[in-house]
């Protein structure tokens, strides 16, 4: 890729190229809320020393095959 001729904002910022991006982002937020409310999960589990190093863990609903 030629950096001089590439507009990285268009490549990596969906708000610039996806017409209904806000509807999609809103749907993702709603689906995330439902998942957190209905699934067995641990939120903001630290994996490092900084405040930014946290993750959400969602446990499998069934025992994994092979275990």
Number of C-alpha atoms within 10 A of each C-alpha: 5 6 7 6 7 10 10 9 11 12 10 10 10 13 12 11 12 11 10 10 13 12 10 12 11 11 12 12 12 11 12 12 11 11 13 14 10 9 12 13 14 12 12 13 11 13 11 9 8 8 9 10 11 14 12 12 12 13 11 10 8 6 8 7 5 4 4
